[in-house]
Amino acid sequence: MDDHELVADHFAGVKVRWVASKIANPTQPGLYHPAQPERRFYRLTFHKRHRQLITDEYLPHVVRVGKEIRTRNRQRKLFTNSPNYKWPTYKHTMWSHINFEHPATFETMGLDPAKKKDIIDDLVTFTESREFYSRIGKAWKRGYLLYGPPGTGKSTMIAAMANLLNYDVYDLELTAVKDNTELRKLLIETTSKSIIVIEDIDCSLDLTGQRKKNQKWLSDEERDVAAAAAGGVGGGSSRVTLSGLLNFIDGLWSACGGERLIVFTTNYVEKLDPALIRRGRMDKHIELSYCSFEAFKVLARNYLKLDEEEGDDHPMFATVERLMKEMKITPADVAENLMPKSPLDDADTCLSRLILAMEEAKEAAEMEREVAAARKLVEEKEKKVVGMVNGSPENGVAPH
Ligand SMILES: Nc1ncnc2c1ncn2[C@@H]1O[C@H](COP(=O)(O)OP(=O)(O)OP(=O)(O)O)[C@@H](O)[C@H]1O
């Protein structure tokens, strides 16, 4: 608002007026007192019979809407923990950041519509559940495990989540974290309305399968000691342990307040220690898989200039649908083939390129299957020959 500008507003049938004003600071600047800025304020006028309504309802409404607008307009950030940072002084934080400007949204994601709706509903419900979490005595946080082959959209989904909720993203590189104390400090520095991401958790920490191997009888702490003694986790100099990470997921940040999501991604969900991903820690497990025909249609609408009618029924779509039933292709490969490679590439060119790529991939997969089958046959024959030499031709098992 400009100085002395008048803006009218209406609330519950009542008209109010806001005027922007300012008063100059009376203090004279001196040698030791630099000039103070003028004081700016807004004057609100309304009929006195509406005083109750204005103080009880209108002003809280203005504050709430103002906060919403500020959140909507704020520049969001992508934080990373640099592997080479120095121990923080009062000025430094453990995170470095850049502006977060990833354009991914759920609308542009190639995903089955029902799955998409389910994830959006879950996220929105979480953000609206402050009172619920406080009533049941749980920290206001939710864990998501995104798993699936490379190029199926795990990172893209994290960006879409951040854009949907207007959250900052903390990309936590666990292998760069020295030990559990440092992990704790890093996490305490994260702010509310943020997503803490640990990508490729199976590669970040050697947390995988420790239970299944020869340490089943050890407690979490004992296993941590063993892992640390073996040179730390993740193959680097990190001493972050499973129990350190579990402690953090379970309750450490309940002291911080505010809403936070934690997201793990992995290409190999079966390798993860079940303790790490059990419900309550990773509340929602989302599988991102190969491209379905429904997901392809979303990508086609994004990448190709199709008119309204063609959008759902281009003549080449039927071939793509048939091929999708016969072979697997990731959304990343679909996207790459649909991407125009020259200004002259139209929808037909891009779709033809995709179909050709799918046919070639299908042939290569068939060939691989045939080679594998032939190899198996040879191995079985060799086994039989060995068995015959050893005197047991039927099953190839050597006699005692
Ligand atoms: N479901 C999808 N919808 C839209 N685009 C997608 C999708 N999946 C992949 N892509 C495209 O493919 C590229 C790679 O995807 P992304 O990095 O999200 O995959 P990822 O599953 O995280 O892979 P990785 O496991 O290798 O990290 C993205 O830049 C995006 O353009």
PDBQT file of the ligand as one rigid body, heavy atoms in Angstrom, charges set to zero:
ROOT
HETATM    1  N1  LIG A 501       6.934 -40.757 -12.923  1.00  0.00    +0.000 N 
HETATM    2  C1  LIG A 501       7.539 -39.786 -13.647  1.00  0.00    +0.000 A 
HETATM    3  N2  LIG A 501       6.841 -38.756 -14.131  1.00  0.00    +0.000 NA
HETATM    4  C2  LIG A 501       7.445 -37.794 -14.836  1.00  0.00    +0.000 A 
HETATM    5  N3  LIG A 501       8.748 -37.785 -15.144  1.00  0.00    +0.000 NA
HETATM    6  C3  LIG A 501       9.485 -38.801 -14.684  1.00  0.00    +0.000 A 
HETATM    7  C4  LIG A 501       8.924 -39.846 -13.912  1.00  0.00    +0.000 A 
HETATM    8  N4  LIG A 501       9.898 -40.719 -13.594  1.00  0.00    +0.000 NA
HETATM    9  C5  LIG A 501      11.004 -40.245 -14.150  1.00  0.00    +0.000 A 
HETATM   10  N5  LIG A 501      10.770 -39.097 -14.798  1.00  0.00    +0.000 N 
HETATM   11  C6  LIG A 501      11.776 -38.330 -15.568  1.00  0.00    +0.000 C 
HETATM   12  O1  LIG A 501      12.989 -39.043 -15.529  1.00  0.00    +0.000 OA
HETATM   13  C7  LIG A 501      14.042 -38.311 -14.919  1.00  0.00    +0.000 C 
HETATM   14  C8  LIG A 501      14.694 -39.178 -13.854  1.00  0.00    +0.000 C 
HETATM   15  O2  LIG A 501      13.743 -39.405 -12.825  1.00  0.00    +0.000 OA
HETATM   16  P1  LIG A 501      14.120 -39.432 -11.268  1.00  0.00    +0.000 P 
HETATM   17  O3  LIG A 501      15.469 -38.877 -11.041  1.00  0.00    +0.000 OA
HETATM   18  O4  LIG A 501      12.979 -38.831 -10.525  1.00  0.00    +0.000 OA
HETATM   19  O5  LIG A 501      14.149 -40.999 -11.028  1.00  0.00    +0.000 OA
HETATM   20  P2  LIG A 501      14.621 -41.790  -9.743  1.00  0.00    +0.000 P 
HETATM   21  O6  LIG A 501      13.629 -42.900  -9.540  1.00  0.00    +0.000 OA
HETATM   22  O7  LIG A 501      14.853 -40.867  -8.625  1.00  0.00    +0.000 OA
HETATM   23  O8  LIG A 501      15.995 -42.403 -10.254  1.00  0.00    +0.000 OA
HETATM   24  P3  LIG A 501      17.237 -42.905  -9.373  1.00  0.00    +0.000 P 
HETATM   25  O9  LIG A 501      16.775 -44.107  -8.578  1.00  0.00    +0.000 OA
HETATM   26  O10 LIG A 501      18.259 -43.275 -10.418  1.00  0.00    +0.000 OA
HETATM   27  O11 LIG A 501      17.675 -41.758  -8.518  1.00  0.00    +0.000 OA
HETATM   28  C9  LIG A 501      13.398 -37.064 -14.329  1.00  0.00    +0.000 C 
HETATM   29  O12 LIG A 501      14.150 -35.950 -14.622  1.00  0.00    +0.000 OA
HETATM   30  C10 LIG A 501      12.052 -36.974 -14.982  1.00  0.00    +0.000 C 
HETATM   31  O13 LIG A 501      12.115 -36.094 -16.086  1.00  0.00    +0.000 OA
ENDROOT
TORSDOF 0
